[in-house]
């Protein structure tokens, strides 16, 4: 069974812009939607690590994002971050720190064309999720 995650194109643009702006430091944020497999809201957040090889979001930012999604009957369903100089695959630290039941999206800026891939990570086991960027109805919510 292969899983899928759909990301609205305007949200992907925002993510890409944020990641390019922050490079060579990693950028990060959250995505939410009406179910577990569709990104309809994006919340670019601050990387507290301010580091080229790791990211960390503040618990307050995560909580307020979840509250906002809750008010719209949506759920937090993905965590994204950039890899400014490496491939779009979870690092050892990414894998070790993944504790939420969400899709982990990684946007690599290593090559000329950006590469976005998604994964579910459970107890150190990595499973790839097919990520599709959709055009059309995605709403944008930038804090
Ligand atoms: Zn990473």
Boltz pocket constraint, residues with backbone or C-beta under 6 A from the ligand:
constraints:
  - pocket:
      binder: B
      contacts: [[A, 53], [A, 54], [A, 81], [A, 82], [A, 83], [A, 89], [A, 90], [A, 91], [A, 94], [A, 106]]
      max_distance: 6.0
